[in-house]
């Protein structure tokens, strides 16, 4: 226990800055800096103690969500804060929050909403669904967040329905952006293509997306269909070109194409 406490006290700043610091890294650093060997168990337990000190007890934090919802609504008028639990057992299922101040401020941002998801970095696996605007300084403006168990169509529908409850009263037409680059990368695996050909295929798709005329779009698409595999062709055929191609998009982009909030 003493050794674990020593690890916790000496590495608290490192683990706070890098929560995913590997145990083997801690063991090697402990040896290099202090010339002392420490067991894997004491290293693991020391890191757990540090995480507890820095972030608190994650399991107990779920019990505070009911209080948090009431606190948000009481101190930030106009907020939309929804906690959903499984019926009968009251086990956490998902959580949505949009602060009243952010809702008011979004009305002064461009009518653009970027949606994305990132992994929830804790011992309880899940994902954070994000909806963010774009302010006058071309910086992201946080509007809403959803905490869910996984990135599924059901969870996204649930989150977007709550987002719609915020946006509809504003009376503005809002353009949604969703980054699908990684999906296309999956359809163009490196093996079998080679890096150069893979980059060429992805570049052709980018030309299709950014094309400003139908002729430019057709030329790039014809090349893409020729060099793309059957998986690429199937992927493209399932896409509505008015959703990803600048030429056919019926709404307003305001000079934007896509953005990845997770980064």
C-alpha positions as CSV (number, residue, x, y, z in Angstrom):
1,X,0.0,0.0,0.0
2,X,2.8,2.4,0.9
3,X,4.5,1.9,-2.5
4,X,1.2,2.5,-4.3
5,X,0.8,5.7,-2.3
6,X,4.3,6.7,-3.3
7,X,3.5,6.1,-7.0
8,X,0.3,8.1,-6.6
9,X,2.0,11.1,-5.0
10,X,4.9,11.2,-7.4
11,X,3.0,10.7,-10.6
12,X,-0.2,12.7,-9.9
13,X,0.8,15.5,-12.3
14,X,1.8,13.1,-15.1
15,X,-1.4,11.2,-14.8
16,X,-3.5,14.3,-14.6
17,X,-1.9,15.5,-17.8
18,X,-2.1,12.1,-19.5
19,X,-4.9,9.9,-18.0
20,X,-4.0,7.1,-20.5
21,X,-0.4,6.9,-19.3
22,X,0.5,3.2,-19.5
23,X,1.5,1.2,-16.5
24,X,4.7,0.1,-18.2
25,X,5.6,3.8,-18.8
26,X,5.2,4.5,-15.1
27,X,7.3,1.5,-14.2
28,X,10.1,2.6,-16.6
29,X,10.0,6.2,-15.5
30,X,10.1,5.2,-11.8
31,X,13.1,3.1,-12.5
32,X,14.9,5.8,-14.6
33,X,14.2,8.7,-12.2
34,X,14.5,7.0,-8.8
35,X,16.4,3.8,-9.5
36,X,13.7,1.7,-7.9
37,X,11.9,-1.3,-9.2
38,X,8.2,-1.4,-8.5
39,X,5.7,-4.2,-9.1
40,X,3.0,-4.1,-11.7
41,X,0.3,-4.4,-9.0
42,X,1.6,-1.5,-7.0
43,X,1.8,0.6,-10.2
44,X,-1.7,-0.3,-11.1
45,X,-3.1,0.4,-7.7
46,X,-1.1,3.7,-7.4
47,X,-2.6,4.9,-10.7
48,X,-6.1,4.0,-9.5
49,X,-5.5,6.0,-6.3
50,X,-4.3,9.0,-8.4
51,X,-7.3,8.8,-10.7
52,X,-9.5,8.7,-7.6
53,X,-7.8,11.8,-6.2
54,X,-7.9,13.7,-9.5
55,X,-11.3,12.8,-10.8
56,X,-13.2,11.5,-7.8
57,X,-15.1,8.2,-7.6
58,X,-16.6,7.8,-11.1
59,X,-19.2,5.3,-9.9
60,X,-20.5,7.7,-7.2
61,X,-20.6,10.6,-9.7
62,X,-23.6,8.9,-11.5
63,X,-25.6,9.4,-8.2
64,X,-25.0,13.2,-8.5
65,X,-26.7,13.5,-11.9
66,X,-30.1,14.1,-10.5
67,X,-28.8,16.9,-8.3
68,X,-26.8,18.2,-11.3
69,X,-29.9,18.4,-13.6
70,X,-31.8,20.3,-10.9
71,X,-28.8,22.6,-10.4
72,X,-28.4,23.4,-14.1
73,X,-32.1,24.2,-14.4
74,X,-32.1,26.3,-11.3
75,X,-29.0,28.4,-12.0
76,X,-29.0,28.6,-15.8
77,X,-32.6,29.5,-16.9
78,X,-33.6,28.2,-20.3
79,X,-31.3,25.1,-20.1
80,X,-32.4,21.8,-21.5
81,X,-31.1,19.0,-19.3
82,X,-32.4,15.5,-19.7
83,X,-31.4,12.4,-17.6
84,X,-32.7,9.1,-18.8
85,X,-32.5,5.9,-16.7
86,X,-33.6,2.3,-17.3
87,X,-37.1,1.7,-16.0
88,X,-37.4,-0.2,-12.8
89,X,-33.7,-0.3,-11.8
90,X,-32.8,3.4,-12.3
91,X,-29.5,2.6,-14.0
92,X,-28.0,5.3,-16.1
93,X,-28.8,5.1,-19.8
94,X,-28.1,8.5,-21.4
95,X,-27.8,12.2,-20.6
96,X,-28.3,15.4,-22.7
97,X,-27.5,19.0,-21.7
98,X,-27.6,22.3,-23.4
99,X,-27.0,25.3,-21.2
100,X,-29.4,28.3,-21.4
101,X,-26.6,30.8,-21.9
102,X,-25.3,28.7,-24.9
103,X,-28.7,28.5,-26.4
104,X,-29.1,32.3,-26.3
105,X,-25.6,32.9,-27.7
106,X,-26.1,30.5,-30.6
107,X,-28.7,32.8,-32.0
108,X,-25.9,35.2,-32.7
109,X,-23.7,32.6,-34.4
110,X,-23.9,31.5,-38.1
111,X,-26.8,29.0,-38.6
112,X,-24.4,26.1,-38.8
113,X,-24.2,23.1,-36.5
114,X,-21.3,20.6,-36.5
115,X,-22.1,17.2,-35.0
116,X,-19.6,14.6,-34.0
117,X,-18.8,12.0,-31.4
118,X,-15.8,11.0,-29.4
119,X,-15.0,8.2,-26.9
120,X,-15.8,8.8,-23.3
121,X,-12.4,8.4,-21.5
122,X,-13.2,6.7,-18.3
123,X,-13.5,3.2,-16.9
124,X,-17.1,3.2,-17.9
125,X,-17.1,3.0,-21.7
126,X,-19.4,5.3,-23.6
127,X,-19.4,8.2,-26.1
128,X,-19.9,11.9,-26.0
129,X,-22.1,13.3,-28.8
130,X,-21.4,16.9,-29.6
131,X,-23.3,19.7,-31.4
132,X,-21.3,22.9,-31.9
133,X,-21.8,26.1,-33.8
134,X,-19.4,28.5,-35.4
135,X,-19.0,32.0,-33.9
136,X,-17.9,35.2,-35.6
137,X,-14.2,34.4,-35.0
138,X,-14.5,31.1,-36.8
139,X,-14.2,29.3,-33.5
140,X,-16.4,26.5,-32.3
141,X,-19.3,27.4,-30.1
142,X,-20.6,24.6,-27.9
143,X,-24.3,24.2,-28.0
144,X,-25.3,20.7,-26.8
145,X,-23.8,17.4,-25.4
146,X,-25.1,13.9,-25.1
147,X,-23.5,11.1,-23.0
148,X,-24.5,7.7,-24.4
149,X,-23.4,4.1,-24.2
150,X,-22.5,3.9,-27.9
151,X,-22.8,5.8,-31.2
152,X,-25.9,4.3,-32.6
153,X,-28.7,5.6,-34.8
154,X,-31.1,5.4,-31.9
155,X,-28.8,7.5,-29.7
156,X,-28.1,10.1,-32.4
157,X,-31.9,10.3,-33.1
158,X,-32.5,10.9,-29.4
159,X,-29.9,13.6,-29.1
160,X,-30.9,15.4,-32.3
161,X,-34.6,15.4,-31.3
162,X,-33.6,17.3,-28.1
163,X,-31.4,19.6,-30.3
164,X,-34.4,20.2,-32.5
165,X,-36.4,21.3,-29.4
166,X,-33.8,24.0,-29.0
167,X,-33.4,25.1,-32.6
168,X,-37.0,25.1,-33.8
169,X,-38.2,28.0,-31.6
170,X,-35.4,30.1,-33.0
171,X,-37.1,30.1,-36.4
172,X,-33.8,29.8,-38.4
173,X,-32.8,27.3,-41.1
174,X,-29.7,25.6,-39.7
175,X,-27.3,23.6,-41.8
176,X,-25.9,20.4,-40.2
177,X,-22.4,19.1,-40.9
178,X,-21.2,15.6,-40.1
179,X,-17.7,14.3,-40.9
180,X,-17.6,11.0,-42.7
181,X,-14.0,10.9,-43.8
182,X,-13.2,8.0,-41.6
183,X,-16.1,6.0,-43.1
184,X,-14.7,6.5,-46.5
185,X,-11.2,5.6,-45.4
186,X,-12.6,2.3,-44.2
187,X,-14.0,1.6,-47.7
188,X,-10.5,2.2,-49.2
189,X,-8.2,-0.1,-47.2
190,X,-4.4,0.3,-47.7
191,X,-3.9,-3.5,-48.4
192,X,-4.7,-4.2,-52.0
193,X,-4.5,-0.6,-53.0
194,X,-1.2,0.6,-51.9
195,X,-0.8,4.0,-50.2
196,X,-0.4,6.0,-53.4
197,X,-3.5,4.6,-55.0
198,X,-5.5,5.0,-51.8
199,X,-4.5,8.7,-51.5
200,X,-5.5,9.1,-55.2
201,X,-9.0,7.6,-54.6
202,X,-9.6,9.7,-51.5
203,X,-8.4,12.8,-53.4
204,X,-10.9,12.1,-56.2
205,X,-13.7,11.9,-53.7
206,X,-12.6,15.2,-52.2
207,X,-12.7,16.8,-55.6
208,X,-16.2,15.5,-56.1
209,X,-17.2,17.0,-52.8
210,X,-15.7,20.4,-53.4
211,X,-16.6,20.7,-57.1
212,X,-18.4,24.0,-57.9
213,X,-19.8,22.9,-61.2
214,X,-21.6,19.7,-62.3
215,X,-19.1,19.2,-65.1
216,X,-16.2,19.2,-62.6
217,X,-18.1,16.8,-60.4
218,X,-18.9,14.4,-63.3
219,X,-15.2,14.3,-64.4
220,X,-14.0,13.4,-61.0
221,X,-16.8,11.0,-60.3
222,X,-16.2,9.1,-63.6
223,X,-12.5,8.7,-62.6
224,X,-13.5,7.6,-59.1
225,X,-15.9,4.9,-60.4
226,X,-13.2,3.6,-62.7
227,X,-10.4,3.3,-60.2
228,X,-12.5,2.5,-57.1
229,X,-13.2,-1.0,-56.0
230,X,-16.7,-2.5,-55.7
231,X,-16.9,-1.5,-52.1
232,X,-16.1,2.1,-53.0
233,X,-18.7,2.1,-55.8
234,X,-21.3,0.6,-53.4
235,X,-20.4,3.2,-50.8
236,X,-20.9,6.1,-53.2
237,X,-24.1,4.7,-54.7
238,X,-25.6,4.7,-51.2
239,X,-24.8,8.4,-50.6
240,X,-27.1,11.2,-51.6
241,X,-24.9,13.6,-53.6
242,X,-26.9,16.6,-52.4
243,X,-25.6,15.8,-48.9
244,X,-21.9,15.7,-49.6
245,X,-21.3,17.4,-52.9
246,X,-21.1,21.2,-52.9
247,X,-22.5,21.5,-56.4
248,X,-25.8,19.7,-55.5
249,X,-26.3,20.9,-51.9
250,X,-29.5,22.9,-51.7
251,X,-28.8,24.8,-48.5
252,X,-26.3,27.3,-47.3
253,X,-22.8,26.3,-46.4
254,X,-21.3,29.7,-45.6
255,X,-18.0,28.6,-47.0
256,X,-17.9,25.5,-44.8
257,X,-17.6,21.9,-45.9
258,X,-17.0,19.6,-42.9
259,X,-15.2,19.5,-39.6
260,X,-14.2,16.9,-37.0
261,X,-15.1,18.1,-33.5
262,X,-13.5,15.1,-31.9
263,X,-10.1,16.4,-32.9
